[in-house]
Amino acid sequence: MNFFLQRSDLRDLYDKAVAGERFSDTDALRLFESKDLNAVGAIADFVNQRKNGRRASYIINRYVNYSNYCILSCQFCSFARKKRDRDGFELSVDQIVQKAREALALGITELHIVGGLHPSLPFSYYTDMLRALRALDAEVGSSRRDDRSSGTDVSPVRPDRDLTGETPVPRAQRTVPTRRLHLKCFTAIEILHLAWLGKRSVEQTLCELREAGLDSLTGGGAEIFRKEVRSAIAKGKESAEEYLDVHRAWHRMGGRSTCTMLYGHVETLADRVDHLRQLRTLQDETRGFVGFVPLPYQPENNGIPVDTPPTGFDALRTIAVSRIYLDNFDHVTAYWVGMGLKLAQVALNYGADDLHGTIIEEHIFHMAGAKSPQVQTEAEMVKAIRETGRTPVQRNTFYEPIMVFEEGHSPIASEAEPPSGKSKVLEDNLATA
């Protein structure tokens, strides 16, 4: 038994976790209220290792925001702008495709695309964007196949070599072949906006977007489900029921998605438990969520100032309780953009098994005051994971392993990878997330 649990007043909850019993809302609230963070973390680490072993993952991805113009005025949001604002932006489909082309040269496997509820873009803009990105993926994939067949493989995908570039990584380490570019796009509120825009049902909207190239939904926009809190931080946004219904519809179509919780503003600990309960209930029904991503509130440049932003204690506690309570979720992500990479690294011992992605660009959290970098290289992610005693795993969008880096093997930095956190892509294109 973990040292921190031997004399802890949470020993009975540890025994419950060992027995595989489901934690109640009362149990979750007790964990949230405990000051014994190490004991809570030890329980979460036990649950995580039972599910995922000693592996921790990351994804090579890029964030793209197509626009920050939005018809809503959520109090907590630092990202949205009105048409009259000078720092608003709107990307053409061609500009988005160019960003994707540059990111593919860095070896990404996922594009994460979200934006504001634009007041005038037509429904066709979104389907045209998806089709253009899917065509780009096919073009790049064809080029790579031609390079391989000619024996002049110049694919930008990271080579399977160690840090010296001399020793090939054993083929057994590649557990799933690299798949096509995955388009993870739109929050639930964006889907509702597009349904209204196109005068379609949510189901029809999702079907048309999938036909155009949509692979999965993002989990953003969940915030906190309790109505009173939601009204205080995001008045006019979709209700908890509407958020859950969009994901339910997508799951029933065979789609998968992630989900989130924005914590550390005006909500109570009981509100967090209520939020987690509603996510767990839908997951019992659909099994369509592939991972949970708790998001610490960023208090700058918005209408909801808080006396004390989420602390490191609160971030680790929230990840740990989420891991313990969400027994039907396989993965919990420590979102390094909101936490900082160092604290996210610590979270791998408090129930998280994933650090999210290389990102390349992130805009929403940074406009709200996040001080983390705009990018992490793959080598930095692998190093951060390995320092915790975990085995680094490059994953795809559904948390399935693409490459497992056993001891002694690490990714080699390619010429396309930004050195020392600096990137021409970043310098030329500031807009994402």
N, C-alpha and C positions, 0 to 999 in steps of 0.2 A: 504494500500500500504506500502511496505517496506520503512523504514526511508531513506535508502540510495538512493532511486529512486525519492523521492518527488521533489528534486531540481536538479536532474541529467540531463545532456544533452543527456542521453540515454533514457529519459522518453518515447520518441516516439517508441523506439524499445521494451520497456516493453509493451506498448500498443499493439504492433504488436504480441508479444508473447501471451498476454491475448486473443487476437482475434483469435489465432490459425493460423496465416498466416505464410507462408513459408518465411524464411529468405534468402535473395539474397547473392551472393558472396560479393557484396559491403557492405551489412550489416555485414557480418562476418568479413571482413577486418576492418571495423570501430570498432567492438568490440575488435578485437585483438590490435588495435592501441590505444584504450582508456587506460588512466591511472587510471580510476575510477574502480578499481578491485572489490570493494564492490558492486557497481551497476551491473557490469557484472555478478558477482556471484549471486546477488539477482534474476536477470532474469533467470539464469540457475537453481537456486534452485526452482523457481516457475515452470519451465518447468518439472524438475525432479519430483517434488511432484505431479504434475498433472498426470504424467505417473505411478509413483511407490509409491505414498503416502509417509509415514514416515518409510518405510522399507529400510534396507540396508543389503546386502548379502555377503557371503564368501563361498568358497568351500574347502572341505578337499581333498587335492590332493598331488601328488608327481611328481616332475620333474625327468626325466631320459634322459641323453644324451648317445646314443649308441657309439658315437665316435666324436672326434674333428678333425680328419683328413679331409682335404677339398681341392679340386682341385682349388677352387677360392682363391683370395687374396684381399678380400674387405678391403678398406683402413680403415674403421671405426671398423673393427672386432678385438677383443682381444681374441677371443675364438679359432679360427682356427689354426691348426698346419699342417705341412708337415710331411711325413714319417721320415724324417731325424731328426726331433725335439725330444728331450728327453722327453718332457712333453706331447707328444701326447698319446692318449689312444684309445682303441677299445674294446668294451665289447662283449663277446659271448652271444648267446641267453640264455644260462643257467645262466649267471651272471645277465642279465636283469630280468629274471624270479625270481631269488633270491631277487633282490631289490624289485620287485613287491610283493613278498610274505611277506617280512618284512613290507612293507608299508600297505598292507591289514590288518596286525595285529594292525595298528594304526587307522584303520577305514576309509581309503581313499575311495572315490567314483570315482576318476579320475586319470589316468596316462597320463601325458603330455610328449610326447616323440618326441624329435627332435635331429638332429645332423648335422655334416658337410656333404658335398658332397664327400663321400668316394671314393677314386680312384680305389678300387678293390673289394669291397664287391659285391657279386652277387645279382641279383634281389630276389632269393630264400631266402636270409638272412632276408629280410624285411617281406616277407610273412610267413616264419617260425617263426619269432619273434611274429607276430600278432597271429598266431595260438597257439603258446605256451602260450601266455598271456591269450588268451580266454579259453584254457584248464585249466589253473590255476584258473581262475575265476570260472569255472564250478566246479572244485574240492573243492575250498573253500566254494562255495555256497552249495554244497551237504553236506559238513561237518557241516555247520551251521544248515541245516535242520535236520540232524541226531541228533545234540545236542538238538535242540528244542523238537523234538519228544520224546527223552529219558528223558526230564525234567532236563537235566544237561547242560543247555545253557551256553557255555563258549565262545560265539561269541565275538570277539574283538570289535564289533561295540559299540559305546558309548551308555550307558544306558540312558533311558529317565528319569533322575532324576535331582533335583536341586543341588546346590552346597553342601548341607549337605548330599546328598545321601539318604535322608529319604522320601521326598515327590515325588511321581510319577508326571511327567508332564502330564496334561490332554491330552487324546488321540486326542482331537480336534486340538491340536497344530501341529500334524503331518499331513501335507496336501498332501504329495505325498510319498508313500512308498519308502524306499531305494531300488534303482535299482541295477542291476549288475554293475560291474566295467566298466567304460567308457574309451575307448581307443581313446584319442585325440592325433593324431600323424601327423607329417610332415608339413612342410611349403610348399608354392607353388613351390619354387625353388627345393625342394627335390622331389616333384612329377614330375617336368620336368626332373630332373636327373634320376629318376627311369624309366620314360617313355623312355628316351634315352638308359638307361642301358638295359632295357628289349625289346627294339625295338618294342614298343607298342605306340599306341596313348595315349593321356592324358586320354581320356574317358575309354579306355581299362585298363589302369593302375589303375585308380580309382576303376573300377569294380572289378578287381582282389584283390586289397587291401581291399575293403569292404567285399568281400567274405571271405577273410582270417581273418577278425575281426575288421577292421577300423570302428570307429563310427563317428568321425568328424575330420576336419582339423584344425590345428592351424592357427593363423593369422599372424605369424611372417614373416619377409622378405619384408614387404611393404615399409619400410623406408620412403622415399619421392618420389612421383611419377614423378615429373618433370624431364625430361630427363637429363638436364644439371647437376642438383644436384645429380641425381643417378649415373651419370658417375664420378662425383667427389668423391663420398663416397663408391661406390660399383661397380666399373667398371667390366664388365663381368657378372654381375648378371642378372637375368631375367628382362625384361622391365616391365613397369607398365601394359601394355596391356597383357603381358603373366601372370603376377600375377592375374589380374582381370579375365582373361580367365579360369585359373585353378579353381578359386572359382566359376565362372559362371557355368562351367561344373559340378562341385560337387553339386551346388544348383539345377541344372536341373535334377540331379539324385535323388533329394529329400534329399540330405545331407545338413548339416548346419555347419557353421564355425564362427570364430571370425575374426576381422581384426585389424590392428594396424597402427600407424604412429610414426616414430622415429623423434623427434624434438629437436632443440637446438644445431645444428651444423653449417652448411654453408647455410641452406635454409633461405628464406625470409618469412615474414608473408603471403605474397601473395602465396608462394609455399604451405604453410600449407592449405590455403583456397582451392587451386586447388586440393590438395590431398583429402580433405574432400568432395569436390564436386564429384570427381570420385567415391568415396565410396558410397555416397548418391545416385548417378545415378544408380550404379549396384544394390543397395538395392531396389530402385524403381522397377527395372526389376525382381529381383529374390526373394526378401524378405528372403534370406537365411542366412544373418548375424544375430547372436544372441546378439552380443555385440561388442563394440569398446573399444580398449585399447591403449591410447596414452602412448608412451614410452619415457621418458627423456633420452637424449644422455648421455652416461658415457664416459668421455674424456681420461681416463688413458690407457696406454699400447696399443695404436694404432697409426695409421698414420694420424689422423686428430685432431691435437691439436686445442683447441678453447680458446680464451682469457677469455670468461665468460661462464661456463657451465650453463645449465638451472637452473634458480633461483626458489625459492618458488613462487614468483610472477608469473613467466612464466608458471610454472606447473599448478597452480590454474587457470590462465587465459586460458590455452590451454584446460583444462578439461571443463571449463565453456562454452567457445565458441563452443566446440565440442558438448556439450549437447544441446545447443540452435540450432545449425545449422543442426545437424543430427536428423531431426524430425521423420525419419522413422526407427530409432534405439530405441529399448526399454531400452537398458542398456549401461552405460558408466562406465568403471572400473578405479579406482585409483590404479595403480600398485605399491603396497607398497615396492616391492623389489627395484624399481628404485627411489622412492620418499622418502622412509622411512615411517614407520607406522604413525608417528605423523602428517606429512604433508598430508598423504593419509586420515587420520582421518578428518583433516580440509576440505579436498576436498569433503567430504560428504555434506558440506554446500555450495559447489560451483558446483553442478551439477552431481557429481558421486553418484551412488547408490550401488557400489560394491567395495570391497577391494581385490578382487582376492582370492588367496588360502593360506592355511597353508604352501604350497610349499614343505616342508621337506628338499629339497636341490635345490639350484639354482646355476648355474655355469657361464653362459654367462655374466650376468650383473656384477657379482662379479669379474670376470677376467678383466673387464673394469673399475674396481675401485669402484663399489658400496660398501658402508660401512654398509648397512643394515644387519640384522642377516640372517642366512641361513634357519631359520625356525620360524614360529609363531605358538603357540599352539592355539587350538580352543578357549580356555577360554580367551586368549589375544585378539583374533579377536572380540569375543562377547563383551568384556569389552570396546574395542575401539569404537565399533558401538554404544553401549548403552550410552556412555559418550556424544555422540553428540545429544542425544534425539531421536535417531532412534530405531526401533525395529529390532534386529538381526535376520537374516534368513540364515540357512544353505541351500545352493542351490545345484543343480546338474549342469552339464556342460552347459545345455541350459538355465540356470538362473531360472529354475523352483524350487519352494520351496520344500525342504525335511522336514525341521523342523523350526517352527516359535517360537522364544523365547519371549513370552510376559513378561511383568514386573514381576519380582520375580522368573523367571526360567532361569537357565543357565546350560551349559554343565558341567558335573562333570569330572574331570581329571581321566582318566583310568590309570592303571599301565603301559599300553603301550605308553602313551603320554609322550614325553620327558620333564622332569622337568627342569624348569629355562632355557629353550632354549638349553639344552644339550641332545644329542641323540646318543645312541649307533649306530643307523643306520647312522647318520652323521659321527661319528668317524670312522666307518668301511668302508664307501662308499662315497668318495668325487668325485662326477661326476654327474652333471645334467644341464638341462635347455635349 
